[in-house]
Amino acid sequence: MVTSRSSSVVSAAFEIQAQAEHSVAELRLQGFPNEDIGIAVRQDESRKNDQIAENAGRRAEEGLAVGAVVGGALGTAASLLIPGVGLVMAWGILVVALEGASLGAAAGGLIGGLTGLGLTEDEARHYDREVEAGHPIVVARAGTRGDEAREILRRCGGYDVETRHP
């Protein structure tokens, strides 16, 4: 997970939505405030992730229920059209950050939204590619608890540009 040199923002990408949702639940369980956590996933990939979970022996309804719980805990979900990425479903702090991205390339797209939260441009480009590839991302303002938040994200399957597995 990446903590920007200039901020206390911790972020990670995940292979499937269920992992990202689990990391959000774990962050909340450890006392990270809802308003400091966000999740984003391409909507078409969200449906594919439900199918992957179902094929792994989980019912799709359970995945949707977890998503509803996570979304409900983090506030209103928003569907945003991000240039170069497509339709993205976001919750929490990523809704506000990505609303500007939905305005068009002039607003900076996903990269602009993520750098606005405190990620470096290189980190934001990495996550832009991950979301475009259909991988959900989680971002948390961790303050002085960055190491703890990074460990939670890593335990739940999160990775960044340095820890990405082949």
Phi, psi and omega per residue, in radians:
M1 nan 2.576 -3.040
V2 -1.792 2.297 2.900
T3 -1.983 2.091 3.132
S4 -1.036 2.537 3.130
R5 -1.058 -0.552 -3.027
S6 -1.721 0.046 -3.109
S7 -2.612 3.095 3.119
S8 -1.849 0.506 3.134
V9 -1.511 2.270 3.124
V10 -2.002 2.411 -3.069
S11 -2.531 2.755 3.122
A12 -2.759 2.677 2.980
A13 -1.866 2.756 -3.101
F14 -2.352 2.679 3.108
E15 -1.183 -0.742 -3.116
I16 -2.343 2.779 -3.075
Q17 -1.065 -0.655 -3.121
A18 -1.032 -0.654 3.106
Q19 -1.140 -0.768 3.139
A20 -1.096 -0.775 3.135
E21 -1.113 -0.665 3.099
H22 -1.113 -0.708 3.135
S23 -1.115 -0.669 3.100
V24 -1.108 -0.778 3.126
A25 -1.068 -0.701 3.137
E26 -1.183 -0.724 3.089
L27 -1.032 -0.797 3.135
R28 -1.091 -0.751 3.137
L29 -1.033 -0.585 -3.133
Q30 -1.537 0.146 3.007
G31 1.623 0.176 3.057
F32 -1.293 2.259 -3.070
P33 -1.138 2.486 3.116
N34 -0.906 -0.722 -3.066
E35 -1.203 -0.142 3.126
D36 -1.842 0.155 -3.102
I37 -2.152 2.464 3.063
G38 -2.509 2.706 3.116
I39 -2.445 2.508 3.084
A40 -2.488 2.475 3.118
V41 -2.602 2.492 3.026
R42 -1.105 2.352 -3.067
Q43 -1.111 -0.699 3.117
D44 -1.132 -0.568 3.103
E45 -1.290 -0.531 3.094
S46 -1.003 -0.758 3.120
R47 -1.155 -0.709 3.105
K48 -1.107 -0.707 3.131
N49 -1.093 -0.654 3.065
D50 -1.058 -0.711 3.138
Q51 -1.170 -0.703 3.099
I52 -1.059 -0.794 3.139
A53 -1.082 -0.710 3.130
E54 -1.117 -0.761 3.137
N55 -1.147 -0.419 3.121
A56 -1.477 0.076 3.088
G57 1.827 -0.012 3.087
R58 -1.725 2.482 3.085
R59 -1.312 2.450 3.141
A60 -1.026 -0.579 -3.140
E61 -1.074 -0.631 3.120
E62 -1.126 -0.729 3.112
G63 -1.093 -0.724 3.114
L64 -1.174 -0.633 3.112
A65 -1.132 -0.747 3.090
V66 -1.066 -0.766 3.112
G67 -1.053 -0.695 3.114
A68 -1.160 -0.695 3.118
V69 -1.141 -0.827 3.127
V70 -1.087 -0.842 3.141
G71 -1.064 -0.751 3.123
G72 -1.109 -0.678 -3.134
A73 -1.186 -0.567 -3.077
L74 -1.667 0.019 3.117
G75 1.762 -2.887 -3.048
T76 -1.161 2.368 3.056
A77 -1.509 2.649 3.105
A78 -2.318 2.412 2.992
S79 -1.687 2.148 -3.072
L80 -2.196 2.412 3.063
L81 -1.590 1.899 -3.086
I82 -1.761 2.131 3.126
P83 -0.973 2.309 3.119
G84 1.456 -0.230 -3.104
V85 -2.020 -0.775 -3.090
G86 1.914 -2.716 -3.094
L87 -1.359 2.200 -3.105
V88 -2.143 2.348 3.019
M89 -1.705 2.246 -3.108
A90 -2.326 2.647 3.062
W91 -2.311 2.819 2.989
G92 1.143 -2.522 -3.049
I93 -1.086 -0.359 3.137
L94 -1.304 -0.365 3.102
V95 -1.071 -0.910 -3.114
V96 -1.132 -0.762 -3.116
A97 -1.102 -0.646 -3.061
L98 -1.578 -0.236 3.087
E99 -1.025 -0.681 3.070
G100 -1.124 -0.612 3.128
A101 -1.140 -0.528 -3.105
S102 -1.298 -0.202 -3.122
L103 -1.319 -0.300 3.101
G104 2.331 3.000 -3.093
A105 -1.033 -0.546 -3.133
A106 -1.096 -0.478 3.132
A107 -1.426 -0.089 3.079
G108 1.787 -0.060 3.124
G109 1.014 -2.739 -3.126
L110 -1.078 -0.666 -3.132
I111 -1.048 -0.773 3.117
G112 -1.095 -0.720 3.118
G113 -1.097 -0.732 -3.116
L114 -1.267 -0.677 3.083
T115 -1.166 -0.534 3.066
G116 -1.093 -0.487 3.090
L117 -1.406 -0.275 3.113
G118 2.111 0.024 3.074
L119 -1.342 2.662 3.052
T120 -1.243 2.868 3.131
E121 -1.097 -0.675 3.107
D122 -1.098 -0.750 3.111
E123 -1.110 -0.786 -3.130
A124 -1.079 -0.693 3.101
R125 -1.106 -0.698 3.106
H126 -1.033 -0.856 -3.113
Y127 -1.222 -0.528 3.037
D128 -1.053 -0.798 3.103
R129 -1.125 -0.681 -3.142
E130 -1.115 -0.820 -3.139
V131 -1.128 -0.719 3.107
E132 -1.052 -0.593 3.113
A133 -1.396 -0.043 3.091
G134 1.651 0.195 -3.137
H135 -1.653 2.223 3.111
P136 -1.142 2.665 3.061
I137 -2.187 2.632 3.048
V138 -2.210 2.380 3.103
V139 -2.246 2.404 3.106
A140 -2.429 2.351 2.957
R141 -1.441 1.987 -2.995
A142 -1.845 -0.189 -3.114
G143 1.006 -2.263 -3.124
T144 -1.414 -0.006 -3.099
R145 -1.799 0.507 -3.096
G146 -1.022 -0.766 -3.132
D147 -1.088 -0.716 3.130
E148 -1.128 -0.790 3.129
A149 -1.115 -0.735 3.100
R150 -1.021 -0.757 -3.126
E151 -1.129 -0.711 3.101
I152 -1.067 -0.838 -3.133
L153 -1.085 -0.727 3.135
R154 -1.125 -0.786 3.128
R155 -1.044 -0.550 -3.113
C156 -1.526 0.063 3.086
G157 1.795 0.139 -3.125
G158 -1.288 2.650 3.116
Y159 -2.553 2.827 3.081
D160 -2.271 -2.953 -3.078
V161 -1.067 -0.530 -3.113
E162 -1.527 -0.436 -3.072
T163 -1.926 0.111 -3.112
R164 -1.025 2.253 3.097
H165 -1.564 2.667 -3.063
P166 -1.108 nan nan
